Amino acid sequence: MTASGSVRIPFSRASLTGRELEYVGQAISIGQLAGDQTFTKHCEALLERELGAERVLLTPSCTQALEMAALLLEIGPGDEVIVPSFTFVSVANAFVLRGAKPVFADIRCDTLNVDEATLDALITPRTKAIVVVHYAGVGCAMDGILAVAAPRGIAVVEDTAHGLFGRYDGRRLGTIGRFGTLSFHSTKNLTCGEGGALVLNDPSDVTRAEIIREKGTNRSAFFRGQVDRYTWVDLGSSYLMSDVLAAFLYAQLEAHETVHRERRARWMAYDARLRDWAARHGVRTPVVPALCEQTYHIYYLLLSSFDERSAFIEHLGRHGIHAVFHYLPLHLSPMGRRFGGQVGDCRVAEDVSGRLVRLPLYNDMSSEEQDAVIDAVCSFT
């Protein structure tokens, strides 16, 4: 913190790309406030085109997109779903809500993505799905993951909250497994404050996904003129994003290439200017495999210990810079322990969690702000 007690450089800050207020005004002026209207359709069409996905459905959050995936997979009591321990709680909650048991997988030392080499030992006859998370927008080793899952008929769900428009071996993240889920939370590269999307890669899922999103009714088919009335036909809930939020989001999506270039420049500046300091101090910087085209969502440092990480965050705070740690291992949380999680189950996740710190990175970060962060980092000894 600065002497005044205020943060001068925040960890994250949402910003406008140009046409957000114009589009929101249009949605309001034509009276389209509810979901699945003009701007929802614009967003979905853009995402389908850019991703090459069978269908994309906007949702109020990535959490709810994961819940839809659980419903589509007919997850229920007795099922097991493999999830990385080093991730956000929604990845587990969406399936636990359906009665499944989460089985926690460890992560790789390099990318901090789920370790595909550990999956085989975690699979049982009850395994229904494997959920992978493209941490920091760097793709998981999808070939290895699919090689484990596909022969057993296990569905793969890609949590692509960090990875929209990233690639693994030329393929768009979120389009490689059966489902992908996206986040447009205010901390993400592209945002509408709160929002998400479900990416459908199997044509057979599309009709039922539309029904689930519309509270279990065939309302979408009704508005396309395919049925003469709509009614309750399946399980479902209210998974529609407001068209006002979709209007804001559409402006962000239109500018995604510009946002990508801006974030890349900032990420690369961190990487170029901190590598020597990191090497001298035994600090590890991010690893991006050659097969991965990342999204520049996070720039993190791995310090040598929990105590050093705490001192580092405090040091940056004294310079008015808000840097933060990230996930606590899910298997060691109170809920995770209820499912049998114990110390030592996911050793890499346990180690990394206590040492990782994320530096400020946002779309409109100025050169002066980034210079101040880099100077403060380099003054830590």
N, C-alpha and C positions, 0 to 999 in steps of 0.2 A: 504494500500500500504506500501511497505517497504520504507526505507529512500531513496533508489535509484529510487523509483517511479515505480518499476516493481512488477508484481504479481509473487510470488514464488510458490504458490500452486493454480493452476487454478480450476475453478469450474468443468470443464469437459475436458477430453483429450481422443481422439481416440487412439487405440493401435492395434498392429498386434497380431494375435494369432499363426502365424507360417508359413502358406503356401500361404498367400495372393499374394506375388510377384511371386511365382512359378506359380500359376494358372493364374494370369494376363499375365505372359509371354507366357503361353500355348495358351491363347485366341488370343494373338497378332500373335504368330508364325503360327497358323493355319488360320489366316485371319478372325476370327470371332469377328468383332467389333460391328455389329448391334445387335438388340435384338432378343429374342426367338431362341437362338441357344444352343450350348452344355451346357454352364454353367447356362444359364437360366433354362434349363430343369432339370439340377442337383439340383438347388435350389428349384424349384417347387416340385420335387419329394420328396426331404428331408422334406420339410414343410408339404406336404400332408401326408406323412407317420407319422411324429411326432405328427401332430395335429389330424390326423384322419379325415381330411377335404375331401369333395367331389372333390374340385379342388382349386388350388392356382395359381394366375397369378401375376408375378412380374410386378411392375409399377415403373415409375421414382420417385414417392414419395407417401407418405400416402395421401397427398392432392388429388392426381390424382386417387388413389383407391377410395376415398370418392366420387369423381366426377363420377366415373364409377358406383358406387352404386346408385347415384342419377339418372343416365341415365337408369339403369336396372329397377328402380322403377317407371320410367316414371313420375318423378316429374315435375310439371309445374305450371304456374300461377294459383293462387287460392288455391293451396295446402299449408298445414302447416306442419312443421317438428319441433318436440320438441327436443331441444338441451340443455345441461347444460350451464349455464352462465359462470361457472368456467372451461374454457377450451381454447384450441387454436382456432384461428379464422377460420381455415380451416374447422372445424366441421360445422360451419354455412355457410361459403362461398360456399361449394360444392353444397348446395341445393338452396341457394339464386341465384346462377348463372343460375339455371333452372327456376327461377321465383317464388320460394316458399317463404313463410313468416316464419322466424324462431320464435319459441315460446320458451322463455327462462325458464328453470326449475332451481330451487334451488338445493343445494347439502346437503348431510347429514353432521352433525357435527362431526361424528367419522371418516369415511373413506374419506370424501370429494368427494365421488362419488355422482351421481345424486340421489336425494331423491325420491325413488319409491313411497312414500306416497303422493307426490305432483302431480303425473302424471295424476291421474284420473280427477282432476279439470281443467287440461290444455287441455284435449282432446275435440275436436269439430268434427262435421261431415266432416270437411276439413282436419283432421289430417291424414297424409299419412305415416309417419314414426316417430320413436323415436330413436334418436342417443344417445348411452351411451358411456362414457369414463371411462376406468378402471384406475383411477388416481393412479400414482406411482406404477402401476403394481399390485394393489390390486383389486380383482374382485368386480364389482357392484353386488347388490342383484338381480341376474338375475331371480330367481323364482318369486319374486314380480313384476318385470318389465314385464315378459312374461305373468303373470296372468292378468295384465292390458291390454296388447297389443293384445294377441292372440285372445280373444273372439271378438274383434272388427276388426280383420283382418288387424291390423296395423303392418307394418314391423319393426323389431328391427335391427339396425345397431350397431355393436360393434366397437368403435374406440379402437383398441388394440395397439396403438403406444407405450404405456408404458408396455404392458402386455404379450408380446410374451413368450410362454411356461409357463405362469401362469395358475392356475386352480381356478374354483369356484365349490365347491361341487363335486370335482373329474373330472369335465369337463374342457377341455382346453378353455381358453379365446379366443374369436374370432370365436368359432365354435358353440355357443349357439343360437345366433340370426340368421337371414337370411344371413347376411353378416358380415364379420370381415375385418378390415383394419389394416395393419401393417406398421411400420416405420423403416427404416434403416438409418435414419439421423445420422450425426456424434456424436450427443449427446446420442444416444440410446445404449443399452447394446450390441447389434450386429449391425454392420454398414458397409456401403460401401460409406460413405460420404453423398450421397443423394440417396434415394431409398424407395420403399414401396412394398406392395402386397395387393391384394384383395383376401380374403378367401370366397369361394363360398360353402354354406352348403346345397343348394337346387339344385338337379341335373338339374332341368328345367332352371336354370339360365346359365348353362355352355356354351352352344352354342352361345347364344346372347352375353355373356361377351367376348368371343373370338372375335366376330365380332366388338364389340364396341372398344376393345383394338387395333384392326388392322384398325383404321380409318373408320370403318363402312363397311369393306369389308369381304368377306369370304375367305381371304388369308390363314388362318390356315387350313381350310378344303381342300384347293387346295394343300397345301404342304403335307397333309396326303393322297392325291390321291382320296379324296371323291368327288371332282368336277374337270372338265377338264380345267377350267379357273376360275379366281377370278374377282369379280366386286363389285361395290358399292351396298350394300343391306340394310343398316340401318344407323342410326346416329352413330357417333363415333369420335375418335380423335387418336392422336399418344400417346399411353399409354404403350410403350415398354421400358424396361430398357436396356441399352447397355450391351452386353455380357461381356465387359471388367469389368464393375461394378459388374455384376453377378459373375464373376470369383473371385473377391475380397470378395464378400459376401459369396460365397460358403465356403471359408476357415473359415470365422467367424461362419457360421452355423454349420460346422462340429465340432467346438470347443465349442458349446453352453453349454454343461454340465460343462466344465471347467470354462467358464466365469461365469456361474451361481454360482458355488462354491466360486469363488473368490469374487464376489460381495456380496454374502451372508455373508462371513466372515467379510467384511468391514462394511456392514450394521449392523450386530449383534454386532460388536465392538462398533460402535457409540451408539447403543441402550443400551448396558450393561453399558458403561462408562459415559453416559450422563444422565441417568434416575434420579440419586440422585440429580445432579446439577439442572436438570429441575424441579424436585419436589420442591426443596427449593426456586426456583425463579418463580414459577407459570407459567412455560413453559410447553406446551403440546408436547409430542412426538407422532410418528405415531401409529395409531390403525389398527391392522390386525385381522379381525374376524376369528373365528376358521374354517369356511368353505373355507377360502381363502388360497391358496398357492401362495404367491406373487413372484415377479421377482426381488426384491431388486433394483429397478430402481432409486428411490429417497429416501434420508433421509432428512426429513424436521423437523423444529421446529416451533411451533406457540407461538409467544411471546405475551405479554399482550396488546400491543398497537402498532399503527403505529410508534409513536415516539421511542418506545423502539426498534422496529425492525430496524429503521433507524440507531439508535446509535449502535446496535449490528453489523450490516453490516459494518459500519464505523470502529468499533473496530477490526473486523477481517481483514479489509483492511489494518489497520496499522501494522498488523502482517504478511502481505504479503499473505493473504488468500482471494480468490475471492468467496464469497458467494452471492447468488442472491435471489430475490423474484420470484414470478411466475405470473400467469395470472391476468390480470385486468378483472373485470366482463364484459362480452360481452354486457349485456343489458344496461350498462352505457357508452359504447363507442359511438362515434359519429354515427356510423352506427347502433348500437343497439337502440339508441334513435329514429332513423328514423323509426324503427319498433315498437315504442311505449314503449321502456324500460324506467323505472323510478326508482328513488331511493326508496328502500323498496320492490321492486318486488322480489328480491332474497336476503334475509337478511343474510343468512349464507355465501353466496358467497361474499357479500359486506364486511362482517366482516373478514373473513379468508384472503381475498386478501390483506388486509393492514397489516396483522400480520405474514404471512408465510415467512420463509426463508429456502432455500435449501443449504445444506452443500456440499462441494466437494465430489464427489463419481465417480470413474472411474475404469476401469478394472485393470490397472497396478498401481494403487495407492499403494505406499510403506507404510510399517508400520511407518516409520519415518515421512512421510507426514501426515498420519492420526493422529499420536501422536501430531504433531504440531497443527493440527486443534482442537483436543480435548482439548489440553492445553489452546489454545487461547479462546475457548468457555468457559471453566471453570474459566478463569480469568476475564470474563465479570461480573460485579456486578451492 
